[in-house]
Structure formats: structure tokens, C-alpha cells
Amino acid sequence: MTAMLVLCRHGQSDWNLKNLFTGWRDPDLSEKGVAEAREAGKRLAALGLTFDIAFTSALVRAQHTCRLILEEVGQPGLETIRDQALNERDYGDLSGLNKDEARARFGEEQVLIWRRSYDVPPPGGESLKDTAARVLPYYVHRVLPQAMAGRTVLVAAHGNSLRALIMAMEGLTKEQILKRELDTGVPIVYRLNPDTTIAEKQELK
Ligand SMILES: O=C(O)[C@H](O)COP(=O)(O)O
């Protein structure tokens, strides 16, 4: 039985556009983000993909992306489970700050460590490791069983909650995940082996 899992980072949000640290703050998609989410859905539809269940976070930008993808594949109203386990990494005290201003204030290197290191949390927030500690159990207990039962699963979530998941799924090291960036609104289609390892991966850029 083929297990199919599609991961998609939300389309551009209003705060991505304004270059603000977002984390658990809750802006909606920008106009461009809406178009990106629709395009993601069109690309999935072009592959002939339809879903059996969708998962998204407790945040509007991911939920909106999920909804638009489902509309474009002709499945509005498909069962969708929302859970804060899939939320973006909590950016703590950085939330709401402009990323360039933060670089000017704290230094380029420090900001890069907060944004991309594996285990250094931003002040008052979550490291990627902390994010993984909530994303991975949710994946193993909720998402993966659906895929392994032969259902095609959509996960519409966030840059860092998905980086944490991809690090585990693809077996990336701390060094490799540092360089892994996820584009907004670009679906990654995984076909999984019966032992849950990756059989095939396709990024729909
Ligand atoms: O939460 C945020 O600010 C972004 O959407 C993801 O941030 P990052 O590019 O710093 O990981």
C-alpha cells in the first residue's frame, strides 16, 4: 500500500511581507500568499492528487493555506484537524520585531543562531529542538498512522515546524538542517515505504 504525505509551508503572510518575526502571532496571508496557496493546490491537482485528511496548525495563515489548497484540488470541506502542536516555532521576545532591525541591534551572527541553530532558543522562545519535541510526537501518533493506513495526507504548517519534521523524516544532521530553507507555498510530496522511510520525494516548485 502506498503511503502519501504532502507537507506545505503556508503562503506568504502579512508579517513575512513586513519582514517581522512571527512565531505564534497570528497574521493572515498576504495577497501574494493567497496566490501562492492557490498555486500550490493547482500543482497538486495537476499531479492528480486528492487527499483523505488534512492537518494544520492553530494559526490562521496555515489554516487559510490548507483551505485554499483543498479548494483547488476540488475538496473544500475535507476533514481537517487543527492542532497547536504544528504551530510555528515560538519566537518569544523576538515576535513582532523587524528581522533587519534585530540584526542591527543584536548582530547578524546572533540572529542567525536564533533563527537557524538547532538548540539555541531565541529569548523566551523555542529552539528548533524544542519545536521538534512537540511536532514529532504529534507526527508519530496522529499524522503517520493515517498515511500508513493508506490515506493521502496533507499537512499545511510552518517553516520551522516543518523543518523540525523534515529533519527527522530525512535524517538530516544539525549542520544540514541549518541550511535547509522552505519556500512559502511550495508543496513537498513524499511517498513512504511500509517501514515509514521515504521512498520518493518531489518538491513542486
Ligand atoms: O515565524 C517567522 O517569523 C517566520 O515565518 C519564520 O521565521 P524564520 O525565517 O526566521 O525561520
The ligand as an SDF file (V2000), in Angstrom:
LIG
                    3D

 11 10  0  0  0  0  0  0  0  0999 V2000
    7.8980   32.9950   12.3190 O   0  0  0  0  0  0  0  0  0  0  0  0
    8.5250   33.6590   11.4770 C   0  0  0  0  0  0  0  0  0  0  0  0
    8.9490   34.7870   11.6970 O   0  0  0  0  0  0  0  0  0  0  0  0
    8.7980   33.1260   10.0820 C   0  0  0  0  0  0  0  0  0  0  0  0
    7.6960   32.8270    9.3960 O   0  0  0  0  0  0  0  0  0  0  0  0
    9.8040   32.0130   10.0760 C   0  0  0  0  0  0  0  0  0  0  0  0
   10.9060   32.6370   10.5230 O   0  0  0  0  0  0  0  0  0  0  0  0
   12.4030   32.2820   10.1180 P   0  0  0  0  0  0  0  0  0  0  0  0
   12.5580   32.5270    8.6410 O   0  0  0  0  0  0  0  0  0  0  0  0
   13.2110   33.2100   10.9440 O   0  0  0  0  0  0  0  0  0  0  0  0
   12.6250   30.8620   10.4760 O   0  0  0  0  0  0  0  0  0  0  0  0
  1  2  2  0
  2  3  1  0
  2  4  1  0
  4  5  1  0
  4  6  1  0
  6  7  1  0
  7  8  1  0
  8  9  2  0
  8 10  1  0
  8 11  1  0
M  END
$$$$
